[in-house]
């Protein structure tokens, strides 16, 4: 699988449907970015910079700020999940199901870890006035 989907009529149609399920207006930029992310139906972990480069290769009319704003809108709409590594590097995951990740330190790549291998038996109680919204598990790896 390539890092991003190829823009075709089929991928842009799928992207438009994905945006509609999220209640997002299908602007040209949103459709382009959504087609690159989910147009082929494959799940991926994208960075804003990688998506910006892929979009520039398609039509070149999407700024990096637009990519960031669009990714944030997709997250707010609940169709994309942001995974932050080291407090500075963000990956955007199209797989919305609960699952852990491997972070490869040598290549700065984020990949899915097997869901069935993770077992969380208990979480600390949330402080008063708060609730647990999500638990992100990122397992850092270094090749030996």
N, C-alpha and C positions, 0 to 999 in steps of 0.2 A: 504494500500500500504506500502511495506517495504521501508526503506530509499533508497535502491538502487535495481536495477534490478538484476536478477539472470543470470549468464552467461550460455547461451545455444547456439546452432547453430543459432537459430532464432534471439537472441539478438545480437550476433556478426555479423550476416548478416546485420541486421538493422543498427548497428554501422558503418560497412564498407560503407554502402550506405550514411549515414549521413556525414562521413568523405569525401566521394567523392563529395558530393554537396558543401562542403566547399573548395574543391581543396587541401585537406590535404592527404599526403601519409599515407597509413594504416599500420603503424608499429605495432608490437605486443602490445607495451604498449598503444599506442593510441586506438587501437581496444578494448583492455581490459577496459580502462577507459571510452571510449565512450559507450561501451555495458552496463557498470554499470550505466551511466548517462541517456542514451536515448534508451537503447535496448528494453525496454518494451513499449515504446511510451508514458510513463507518464512523465509529467513535474515535476521537483524537484528543490530544493534549496540545493546545496551541498557545504560543506566546503572541502578544500584541505585535511584536517586531516581526515575527515570522509571518503572521497574517497580513501585515502591512506589505511585506515584500511580495507575497503571493498576489495580493490585490493589485500592486503596482505592475506586476507582470501581466495582468488581465486587461486593465483599462487605465491604470495610473492616475485616476481621479479621486483617490481616497487618501486623506491626510492621516498621519499617525494619530493625531488628536481625535479624529473621527473614529478610527479603529478602537482606541481606548474607550471613548464615549459609547460606542456601539456595544462593545463587549460588556461594559457596565450595565447597559440597558438590558442585554440578554440575561445577565445574572439577576438583575432586579425582577425580570419577568419570570424567573424560575426555570429557564431552559438551558442554562449554562452555569457551571460551578467554577468559582475561582479557587485555585489551590496555590497558596503562597509558600514559597520555600525561602528560608533565610531572611524573612521579613522584607525582602526587596524584589525577588524574582517571582512573578506570577505566571501560572499556567491556567488555561481555561479548558475545562473538561466538558465534553459533550455528553458523557455518560452520567446521567443524573442519579443512577442507583447507588446505594451505599457500597463503597469498596475502598480498599487501601491502595496505596501507591508505593512504587519504588522510585527513589530519586538517585540517579547515577551521578555521583559527584564528579567523575572524570569527564563526562560528556555533557553535564547539565541537562540530562534527558529525564523526563517523567514518564513512567510506564505504569500500567495497571499491575497490581499484585493480585494473586488468587484470592477471591472473596471468601471461598470456603475454608481457607487456611487461617483466617483471622477469627479470633473469638474474644470478645470483650465481655467479661462476666459482670463487672460492676463499675460504675462511674461515681466519682465523688458527688455528694449532694450539691446542687447549685446554691449559691448564697441567697439569702432572703431577697425577694423582689426580682429574681432572675430565673430563667429557665434554660435548659440545655437545648440548643437549636440544632447543632450538628457536632459530630466528632470526625475530624480529619486525621487519618493515619498516614504519615509519610515515613517510609523506612529508607534511611540513607544508606547507599551502598558505595563501596570502593572496590574496584577490581584488584585482585592480588596476583 
